[in-house]
């Protein structure tokens, strides 16, 4: 399995992320959906979590969707 098929491990900062382990995607903390790194737009630096959409991120941060 190449790194292109693996889940990446990222460090989420306030305005960018850093790749700790190469991969092609991360998983949404709430839905479990794969998010290609090129499409990753929503995350929480405080919680170190990725989200598939702004709606999912908002619901999670408001406490409406527990992980």
C-alpha positions as CSV (number, residue, x, y, z in Angstrom):
1,X,0.0,0.0,0.0
2,X,1.5,3.3,-1.0
3,X,1.2,6.5,1.0
4,X,-1.2,7.7,-1.6
5,X,-3.7,5.1,-0.3
6,X,-3.2,5.8,3.4
7,X,-4.8,8.1,5.9
8,X,-2.5,11.0,6.6
9,X,-1.7,12.2,10.1
10,X,-1.8,16.0,10.5
11,X,-1.1,18.6,13.0
12,X,-3.9,21.2,12.7
13,X,-2.9,24.8,13.3
14,X,-5.2,27.9,13.4
15,X,-4.8,28.6,9.7
16,X,-2.9,25.7,8.2
17,X,-2.0,22.1,8.9
18,X,1.3,20.2,8.9
19,X,1.7,16.7,7.6
20,X,3.2,14.4,10.3
21,X,2.6,11.2,8.3
22,X,2.1,11.2,4.5
23,X,-1.2,10.0,3.1
24,X,-3.8,11.0,0.6
25,X,-6.6,11.8,3.0
26,X,-7.9,12.3,6.5
27,X,-11.1,11.1,8.1
28,X,-13.9,13.4,9.3
29,X,-14.1,13.0,13.0
30,X,-17.9,13.1,13.0
31,X,-18.9,11.2,9.9
32,X,-15.9,9.0,9.2
33,X,-15.9,10.2,5.5
34,X,-12.5,10.4,3.7
35,X,-11.4,14.0,3.0
36,X,-8.7,14.3,0.3
37,X,-6.0,16.6,1.6
38,X,-6.5,19.0,-1.4
39,X,-10.1,19.4,-0.3
40,X,-9.5,19.8,3.5
41,X,-11.0,23.2,4.5
42,X,-12.5,22.7,8.0
43,X,-10.7,21.6,11.2
44,X,-10.3,22.5,14.9
45,X,-6.8,23.3,16.0
46,X,-7.9,23.1,19.6
47,X,-9.5,19.6,19.3
48,X,-7.1,18.4,16.5
49,X,-10.1,17.2,14.4
50,X,-11.0,17.4,10.7
51,X,-14.5,17.9,9.4
52,X,-15.9,17.2,5.9
53,X,-18.0,20.4,5.7
54,X,-18.7,23.7,7.4
55,X,-22.1,22.4,8.5
56,X,-20.5,19.3,10.2
57,X,-17.8,21.5,11.8
58,X,-20.4,24.0,13.1
59,X,-22.6,21.2,14.6
60,X,-19.6,19.6,16.2
61,X,-18.2,22.8,17.7
62,X,-21.7,23.6,19.1
63,X,-21.8,20.2,20.7
64,X,-24.6,18.9,18.6
65,X,-22.6,16.0,17.1
66,X,-20.5,14.1,19.6
67,X,-17.5,12.2,18.1
